[in-house]
Amino acid sequence: MEENTVMNENTEEQECRAFLRSRYLYFISSLCASKLKCHIQMYDNTSITCVIRAIDLNFENIIVDNLRTPFPKTARKAILRITDIISIELDKNMNLLKIQ
């Protein structure tokens, strides 16, 4: 009887992990596909704007387009390290967490 209970708990935990993973992947894919401008606050007290295009597999880097910094030039494409980012704010209210 006890073995059956442990097996049910493991199955339930796996189902919860699978559900959370699918929500996470949906959020990331929706964010990258949205092409919305976002504002990013960096640790060096720099504010930038860009469009998030992709996030690497280990969630260590973000690939962005149209990176605007306090400097006069705009970078067409850039890679930002996650460890340099304090916050990311999206321009529009998105329904990223709405499961369809």
C-alpha positions in Angstrom: 0.0 0.0 0.0 2.8 2.4 0.9 4.6 1.8 -2.4 1.5 2.6 -4.3 1.2 6.0 -2.4 4.8 6.9 -3.3 4.2 6.0 -6.9 1.1 8.2 -7.1 3.1 11.1 -5.5 5.9 10.7 -8.0 3.4 10.6 -10.9 1.6 13.7 -9.6 4.9 15.6 -9.2 5.9 14.6 -12.8 2.6 15.9 -14.1 3.1 19.2 -12.2 6.6 19.6 -13.5 5.4 18.8 -17.1 2.6 21.4 -16.8 4.9 24.1 -15.4 7.5 23.3 -18.1 4.9 23.6 -20.9 3.7 27.0 -19.4 7.3 28.2 -19.3 8.0 27.2 -22.9 4.8 28.8 -24.0 5.7 32.0 -22.2 9.2 32.1 -23.8 8.0 31.3 -27.3 5.2 33.9 -27.0 7.6 36.5 -25.7 10.1 35.9 -28.6 7.4 35.9 -31.2 5.6 39.0 -30.0 8.1 41.5 -31.5 7.1 44.1 -28.9 9.5 46.7 -27.8 10.7 46.2 -24.2 12.7 48.3 -21.7 15.5 46.6 -19.9 17.3 47.9 -16.8 20.9 46.7 -16.6 23.0 46.4 -13.5 25.4 49.1 -14.7 22.5 51.6 -14.2 21.8 51.6 -18.0 18.4 51.6 -19.5 18.0 50.2 -22.9 15.1 49.4 -25.3 15.0 46.5 -27.8 12.9 43.7 -29.3 13.5 40.2 -27.8 14.0 37.7 -30.6 15.3 34.5 -28.8 16.6 33.1 -25.5 19.2 30.4 -25.4 18.6 27.0 -24.1 20.3 27.5 -20.7 18.6 30.9 -20.2 22.0 32.6 -20.1 21.7 35.0 -23.0 18.9 37.0 -24.8 19.2 37.8 -28.5 17.7 41.2 -29.3 17.0 43.4 -32.3 17.1 47.2 -32.6 19.0 47.7 -29.4 18.9 51.4 -28.3 21.3 52.5 -25.6 22.2 55.9 -24.1 24.8 56.0 -26.9 23.7 57.6 -30.2 24.1 54.5 -32.3 21.5 51.7 -32.5 22.7 48.1 -32.8 20.7 46.0 -35.3 21.3 42.8 -33.3 22.9 42.1 -30.0 23.3 39.4 -27.3 22.6 40.4 -23.7 23.7 38.3 -20.7 20.9 37.4 -18.3 23.2 38.1 -15.4 23.6 41.7 -16.4 19.8 42.3 -16.4 17.8 43.6 -13.4 14.4 43.8 -15.0 12.5 43.6 -18.3 9.4 45.6 -18.9 7.2 45.0 -22.0 5.6 48.0 -23.9 2.1 46.5 -24.1 0.0 44.4 -21.9 0.4 40.9 -23.3 -1.6 37.8 -22.6 1.5 35.6 -22.4 0.2 33.4 -19.6 -3.1 32.7 -21.2 -3.1 29.0 -22.0 -5.0 28.2 -25.2 
